[in-house]
Amino acid sequence: MAKSPFNKKLEKHCEYCAYGNVLNFDDQIICKKHGVTDKTDKCRSYKYDPLKRVPKQVKIADGYSEEDFKL
């Protein structure tokens, strides 16, 4: 059985919901179901949208030389 590509432990927040849109000038969400809410709010109508989630950036380790990348 294949693993699910979605994190089951990800907390439900309006910023990841299919019904919510981020307001650019404020840290709030405008929801089609409940109006203006906070990013960390959640409701019964929550529907996860994986395209709204921005993964954390991974820092590449230092200490590589140009020779490490030559074939």
Backbone atoms as SQL, in Angstrom:
CREATE TABLE atoms (id INTEGER PRIMARY KEY, chain TEXT, resi INTEGER, resn TEXT, atom TEXT, x REAL, y REAL, z REAL);
INSERT INTO atoms VALUES
  (1, 'A', 1, 'MET', 'N', 0.846, -1.174, 0.000),
  (2, 'A', 1, 'MET', 'CA', 0.000, 0.000, 0.000),
  (3, 'A', 1, 'MET', 'C', 0.896, 1.244, 0.000),
  (4, 'A', 2, 'ALA', 'N', 0.609, 2.202, -0.856),
  (5, 'A', 2, 'ALA', 'CA', 1.420, 3.410, -0.981),
  (6, 'A', 2, 'ALA', 'C', 1.134, 4.369, 0.167),
  (7, 'A', 3, 'LYS', 'N', 2.169, 5.110, 0.534),
  (8, 'A', 3, 'LYS', 'CA', 2.007, 6.119, 1.574),
  (9, 'A', 3, 'LYS', 'C', 1.265, 7.325, 1.020),
  (10, 'A', 4, 'SER', 'N', 0.514, 7.979, 1.864),
  (11, 'A', 4, 'SER', 'CA', -0.191, 9.187, 1.461),
  (12, 'A', 4, 'SER', 'C', 0.808, 10.340, 1.356),
  (13, 'A', 5, 'PRO', 'N', 0.717, 11.189, 0.328),
  (14, 'A', 5, 'PRO', 'CA', 1.651, 12.305, 0.197),
  (15, 'A', 5, 'PRO', 'C', 1.358, 13.450, 1.164),
  (16, 'A', 6, 'PHE', 'N', 0.272, 13.355, 1.906),
  (17, 'A', 6, 'PHE', 'CA', -0.113, 14.424, 2.817),
  (18, 'A', 6, 'PHE', 'C', 0.216, 14.040, 4.249),
  (19, 'A', 7, 'ASN', 'N', 0.601, 15.020, 5.017),
  (20, 'A', 7, 'ASN', 'CA', 0.948, 14.817, 6.416),
  (21, 'A', 7, 'ASN', 'C', -0.338, 14.722, 7.235),
  (22, 'A', 8, 'LYS', 'N', -0.608, 13.571, 7.800),
  (23, 'A', 8, 'LYS', 'CA', -1.826, 13.375, 8.591),
  (24, 'A', 8, 'LYS', 'C', -1.771, 14.138, 9.915),
  (25, 'A', 9, 'LYS', 'N', -0.565, 14.483, 10.377),
  (26, 'A', 9, 'LYS', 'CA', -0.409, 15.187, 11.644),
  (27, 'A', 9, 'LYS', 'C', -0.433, 16.709, 11.480),
  (28, 'A', 10, 'LEU', 'N', -0.608, 17.192, 10.261),
  (29, 'A', 10, 'LEU', 'CA', -0.666, 18.618, 10.008),
  (30, 'A', 10, 'LEU', 'C', -1.912, 19.204, 10.658),
  (31, 'A', 11, 'GLU', 'N', -1.716, 20.260, 11.448),
  (32, 'A', 11, 'GLU', 'CA', -2.850, 20.871, 12.143),
  (33, 'A', 11, 'GLU', 'C', -3.778, 21.555, 11.139),
  (34, 'A', 12, 'LYS', 'N', -5.050, 21.541, 11.434),
  (35, 'A', 12, 'LYS', 'CA', -6.044, 22.174, 10.576),
  (36, 'A', 12, 'LYS', 'C', -6.049, 23.674, 10.847),
  (37, 'A', 13, 'HIS', 'N', -5.713, 24.459, 9.832),
  (38, 'A', 13, 'HIS', 'CA', -5.722, 25.913, 9.919),
  (39, 'A', 13, 'HIS', 'C', -6.396, 26.470, 8.676),
  (40, 'A', 14, 'CYS', 'N', -7.034, 27.604, 8.838),
  (41, 'A', 14, 'CYS', 'CA', -7.745, 28.229, 7.723),
  (42, 'A', 14, 'CYS', 'C', -6.815, 28.603, 6.562),
  (43, 'A', 15, 'GLU', 'N', -5.525, 28.811, 6.828),
  (44, 'A', 15, 'GLU', 'CA', -4.628, 29.184, 5.747),
  (45, 'A', 15, 'GLU', 'C', -4.388, 28.037, 4.773),
  (46, 'A', 16, 'TYR', 'N', -4.683, 26.789, 5.158),
  (47, 'A', 16, 'TYR', 'CA', -4.540, 25.633, 4.278),
  (48, 'A', 16, 'TYR', 'C', -5.879, 25.152, 3.724),
  (49, 'A', 17, 'CYS', 'N', -6.951, 25.840, 4.026),
  (50, 'A', 17, 'CYS', 'CA', -8.298, 25.410, 3.644),
  (51, 'A', 17, 'CYS', 'C', -8.633, 25.845, 2.213),
  (52, 'A', 18, 'ALA', 'N', -9.385, 25.000, 1.526),
  (53, 'A', 18, 'ALA', 'CA', -9.797, 25.295, 0.157),
  (54, 'A', 18, 'ALA', 'C', -10.772, 26.471, 0.092),
  (55, 'A', 19, 'TYR', 'N', -11.479, 26.763, 1.165),
  (56, 'A', 19, 'TYR', 'CA', -12.467, 27.837, 1.181),
  (57, 'A', 19, 'TYR', 'C', -11.875, 29.193, 1.574),
  (58, 'A', 20, 'GLY', 'N', -10.637, 29.217, 2.064),
  (59, 'A', 20, 'GLY', 'CA', -10.047, 30.457, 2.549),
  (60, 'A', 20, 'GLY', 'C', -9.048, 31.064, 1.579),
  (61, 'A', 21, 'ASN', 'N', -8.974, 32.388, 1.584),
  (62, 'A', 21, 'ASN', 'CA', -7.993, 33.133, 0.804),
  (63, 'A', 21, 'ASN', 'C', -7.292, 34.116, 1.721),
  (64, 'A', 22, 'VAL', 'N', -5.976, 34.226, 1.587),
  (65, 'A', 22, 'VAL', 'CA', -5.184, 35.104, 2.441),
  (66, 'A', 22, 'VAL', 'C', -5.380, 36.549, 2.007),
  (67, 'A', 23, 'LEU', 'N', -5.601, 37.431, 2.990),
  (68, 'A', 23, 'LEU', 'CA', -5.655, 38.864, 2.722),
  (69, 'A', 23, 'LEU', 'C', -4.218, 39.378, 2.701),
  (70, 'A', 24, 'ASN', 'N', -3.808, 40.031, 1.633),
  (71, 'A', 24, 'ASN', 'CA', -2.416, 40.448, 1.468),
  (72, 'A', 24, 'ASN', 'C', -1.988, 41.529, 2.448),
  (73, 'A', 25, 'PHE', 'N', -2.877, 42.394, 2.861),
  (74, 'A', 25, 'PHE', 'CA', -2.513, 43.508, 3.717),
  (75, 'A', 25, 'PHE', 'C', -2.628, 43.182, 5.199),
  (76, 'A', 26, 'ASP', 'N', -3.087, 42.000, 5.543),
  (77, 'A', 26, 'ASP', 'CA', -3.281, 41.634, 6.941),
  (78, 'A', 26, 'ASP', 'C', -3.039, 40.135, 7.097),
  (79, 'A', 27, 'ASP', 'N', -2.769, 39.688, 8.299),
  (80, 'A', 27, 'ASP', 'CA', -2.561, 38.257, 8.544),
  (81, 'A', 27, 'ASP', 'C', -3.880, 37.570, 8.861),
  (82, 'A', 28, 'GLN', 'N', -4.851, 37.775, 8.006),
  (83, 'A', 28, 'GLN', 'CA', -6.149, 37.154, 8.200),
  (84, 'A', 28, 'GLN', 'C', -6.584, 36.442, 6.930),
  (85, 'A', 29, 'ILE', 'N', -7.604, 35.610, 7.066),
  (86, 'A', 29, 'ILE', 'CA', -8.140, 34.819, 5.965),
  (87, 'A', 29, 'ILE', 'C', -9.579, 35.239, 5.719),
  (88, 'A', 30, 'ILE', 'N', -9.945, 35.354, 4.453),
  (89, 'A', 30, 'ILE', 'CA', -11.345, 35.575, 4.126),
  (90, 'A', 30, 'ILE', 'C', -11.894, 34.231, 3.653),
  (91, 'A', 31, 'CYS', 'N', -12.896, 33.754, 4.370),
  (92, 'A', 31, 'CYS', 'CA', -13.456, 32.428, 4.143),
  (93, 'A', 31, 'CYS', 'C', -14.799, 32.547, 3.426),
  (94, 'A', 32, 'LYS', 'N', -15.036, 31.657, 2.469),
  (95, 'A', 32, 'LYS', 'CA', -16.318, 31.646, 1.757),
  (96, 'A', 32, 'LYS', 'C', -17.462, 31.245, 2.672),
  (97, 'A', 33, 'LYS', 'N', -17.149, 30.517, 3.730),
  (98, 'A', 33, 'LYS', 'CA', -18.184, 30.002, 4.632),
  (99, 'A', 33, 'LYS', 'C', -18.414, 30.902, 5.849),
  (100, 'A', 34, 'HIS', 'N', -17.306, 31.493, 6.397),
  (101, 'A', 34, 'HIS', 'CA', -17.422, 32.193, 7.681),
  (102, 'A', 34, 'HIS', 'C', -16.923, 33.631, 7.681),
  (103, 'A', 35, 'GLY', 'N', -16.532, 34.173, 6.546),
  (104, 'A', 35, 'GLY', 'CA', -16.087, 35.558, 6.493),
  (105, 'A', 35, 'GLY', 'C', -14.623, 35.691, 6.904),
  (106, 'A', 36, 'VAL', 'N', -14.278, 36.790, 7.556),
  (107, 'A', 36, 'VAL', 'CA', -12.891, 37.078, 7.939),
  (108, 'A', 36, 'VAL', 'C', -12.544, 36.333, 9.228),
  (109, 'A', 37, 'THR', 'N', -11.452, 35.565, 9.182),
  (110, 'A', 37, 'THR', 'CA', -10.989, 34.802, 10.338),
  (111, 'A', 37, 'THR', 'C', -9.480, 34.915, 10.461),
  (112, 'A', 38, 'ASP', 'N', -8.952, 34.392, 11.544),
  (113, 'A', 38, 'ASP', 'CA', -7.511, 34.350, 11.767),
  (114, 'A', 38, 'ASP', 'C', -6.924, 33.148, 11.032),
  (115, 'A', 39, 'LYS', 'N', -5.616, 33.186, 10.729),
  (116, 'A', 39, 'LYS', 'CA', -4.969, 32.081, 10.014),
  (117, 'A', 39, 'LYS', 'C', -5.017, 30.772, 10.781),
  (118, 'A', 40, 'THR', 'N', -4.994, 30.848, 12.098),
  (119, 'A', 40, 'THR', 'CA', -4.933, 29.628, 12.907),
  (120, 'A', 40, 'THR', 'C', -6.309, 29.100, 13.292),
  (121, 'A', 41, 'ASP', 'N', -7.378, 29.767, 12.874),
  (122, 'A', 41, 'ASP', 'CA', -8.724, 29.271, 13.165),
  (123, 'A', 41, 'ASP', 'C', -9.013, 28.024, 12.341),
  (124, 'A', 42, 'LYS', 'N', -10.045, 27.300, 12.742),
  (125, 'A', 42, 'LYS', 'CA', -10.520, 26.142, 11.980),
  (126, 'A', 42, 'LYS', 'C', -12.011, 26.004, 12.225),
  (127, 'A', 43, 'CYS', 'N', -12.690, 25.304, 11.323),
  (128, 'A', 43, 'CYS', 'CA', -14.124, 25.101, 11.481),
  (129, 'A', 43, 'CYS', 'C', -14.500, 23.721, 10.973),
  (130, 'A', 44, 'ARG', 'N', -15.769, 23.405, 11.037),
  (131, 'A', 44, 'ARG', 'CA', -16.253, 22.095, 10.606),
  (132, 'A', 44, 'ARG', 'C', -16.215, 21.948, 9.090),
  (133, 'A', 45, 'SER', 'N', -16.162, 23.059, 8.367),
  (134, 'A', 45, 'SER', 'CA', -16.157, 23.025, 6.905),
  (135, 'A', 45, 'SER', 'C', -14.752, 22.904, 6.320),
  (136, 'A', 46, 'TYR', 'N', -13.754, 22.683, 7.162),
  (137, 'A', 46, 'TYR', 'CA', -12.355, 22.630, 6.729),
  (138, 'A', 46, 'TYR', 'C', -12.147, 21.571, 5.656),
  (139, 'A', 47, 'LYS', 'N', -11.494, 21.972, 4.569),
  (140, 'A', 47, 'LYS', 'CA', -11.139, 21.056, 3.489),
  (141, 'A', 47, 'LYS', 'C', -9.703, 21.383, 3.074),
  (142, 'A', 48, 'TYR', 'N', -8.787, 20.446, 3.280),
  (143, 'A', 48, 'TYR', 'CA', -7.370, 20.665, 3.032),
  (144, 'A', 48, 'TYR', 'C', -7.082, 20.866, 1.552),
  (145, 'A', 49, 'ASP', 'N', -6.307, 21.909, 1.243),
  (146, 'A', 49, 'ASP', 'CA', -5.853, 22.178, -0.119),
  (147, 'A', 49, 'ASP', 'C', -4.326, 22.140, -0.106),
  (148, 'A', 50, 'PRO', 'N', -3.705, 21.082, -0.644),
  (149, 'A', 50, 'PRO', 'CA', -2.249, 20.942, -0.568),
  (150, 'A', 50, 'PRO', 'C', -1.482, 22.014, -1.336),
  (151, 'A', 51, 'LEU', 'N', -2.103, 22.669, -2.289),
  (152, 'A', 51, 'LEU', 'CA', -1.407, 23.702, -3.052),
  (153, 'A', 51, 'LEU', 'C', -1.238, 25.003, -2.280),
  (154, 'A', 52, 'LYS', 'N', -1.947, 25.176, -1.193),
  (155, 'A', 52, 'LYS', 'CA', -1.832, 26.392, -0.384),
  (156, 'A', 52, 'LYS', 'C', -0.724, 26.305, 0.657),
  (157, 'A', 53, 'ARG', 'N', -0.194, 25.118, 0.861),
  (158, 'A', 53, 'ARG', 'CA', 0.841, 24.934, 1.877),
  (159, 'A', 53, 'ARG', 'C', 2.215, 25.185, 1.273),
  (160, 'A', 54, 'VAL', 'N', 2.998, 26.043, 1.931),
  (161, 'A', 54, 'VAL', 'CA', 4.360, 26.343, 1.497),
  (162, 'A', 54, 'VAL', 'C', 5.305, 25.583, 2.424),
  (163, 'A', 55, 'PRO', 'N', 6.069, 24.617, 1.898),
  (164, 'A', 55, 'PRO', 'CA', 6.971, 23.846, 2.756),
  (165, 'A', 55, 'PRO', 'C', 8.101, 24.708, 3.307),
  (166, 'A', 56, 'LYS', 'N', 8.634, 24.273, 4.432),
  (167, 'A', 56, 'LYS', 'CA', 9.764, 24.977, 5.028),
  (168, 'A', 56, 'LYS', 'C', 10.986, 24.806, 4.137),
  (169, 'A', 57, 'GLN', 'N', 11.811, 25.862, 4.070),
  (170, 'A', 57, 'GLN', 'CA', 13.020, 25.795, 3.260),
  (171, 'A', 57, 'GLN', 'C', 14.093, 25.003, 3.986),
  (172, 'A', 58, 'VAL', 'N', 14.823, 24.215, 3.221),
  (173, 'A', 58, 'VAL', 'CA', 15.894, 23.409, 3.777),
  (174, 'A', 58, 'VAL', 'C', 17.208, 24.120, 3.522),
  (175, 'A', 59, 'LYS', 'N', 18.000, 24.266, 4.570),
  (176, 'A', 59, 'LYS', 'CA', 19.287, 24.922, 4.426),
  (177, 'A', 59, 'LYS', 'C', 20.308, 23.895, 3.947),
  (178, 'A', 60, 'ILE', 'N', 21.023, 24.243, 2.886),
  (179, 'A', 60, 'ILE', 'CA', 22.058, 23.367, 2.356),
  (180, 'A', 60, 'ILE', 'C', 23.315, 23.558, 3.193),
  (181, 'A', 61, 'ALA', 'N', 23.942, 22.460, 3.529),
  (182, 'A', 61, 'ALA', 'CA', 25.139, 22.507, 4.370),
  (183, 'A', 61, 'ALA', 'C', 26.278, 23.215, 3.648),
  (184, 'A', 62, 'ASP', 'N', 27.087, 23.935, 4.419),
  (185, 'A', 62, 'ASP', 'CA', 28.262, 24.608, 3.877),
  (186, 'A', 62, 'ASP', 'C', 29.426, 23.617, 3.814),
  (187, 'A', 63, 'GLY', 'N', 30.503, 24.039, 3.213),
  (188, 'A', 63, 'GLY', 'CA', 31.703, 23.219, 3.197),
  (189, 'A', 63, 'GLY', 'C', 31.903, 22.446, 1.914),
  (190, 'A', 64, 'TYR', 'N', 31.119, 22.697, 0.884),
  (191, 'A', 64, 'TYR', 'CA', 31.313, 22.028, -0.388),
  (192, 'A', 64, 'TYR', 'C', 32.269, 22.839, -1.250),
  (193, 'A', 65, 'SER', 'N', 33.061, 22.179, -2.039),
  (194, 'A', 65, 'SER', 'CA', 33.955, 22.867, -2.966),
  (195, 'A', 65, 'SER', 'C', 33.466, 22.643, -4.390),
  (196, 'A', 66, 'GLU', 'N', 34.069, 23.335, -5.328),
  (197, 'A', 66, 'GLU', 'CA', 33.678, 23.204, -6.731),
  (198, 'A', 66, 'GLU', 'C', 33.986, 21.801, -7.244),
  (199, 'A', 67, 'GLU', 'N', 34.988, 21.165, -6.709),
  (200, 'A', 67, 'GLU', 'CA', 35.378, 19.805, -7.132),
  (201, 'A', 67, 'GLU', 'C', 34.297, 18.773, -6.775),
  (202, 'A', 68, 'ASP', 'N', 33.539, 19.024, -5.760),
  (203, 'A', 68, 'ASP', 'CA', 32.480, 18.093, -5.353),
  (204, 'A', 68, 'ASP', 'C', 31.392, 17.961, -6.422),
  (205, 'A', 69, 'PHE', 'N', 31.260, 18.977, -7.287),
  (206, 'A', 69, 'PHE', 'CA', 30.191, 18.986, -8.271),
  (207, 'A', 69, 'PHE', 'C', 30.668, 18.653, -9.672),
  (208, 'A', 70, 'LYS', 'N', 31.929, 18.308, -9.840),
  (209, 'A', 70, 'LYS', 'CA', 32.458, 17.937, -11.156),
  (210, 'A', 70, 'LYS', 'C', 32.283, 16.442, -11.380),
  (211, 'A', 71, 'LEU', 'N', 32.050, 16.086, -12.625),
  (212, 'A', 71, 'LEU', 'CA', 31.929, 14.672, -12.976),
  (213, 'A', 71, 'LEU', 'C', 33.250, 14.080, -13.373);
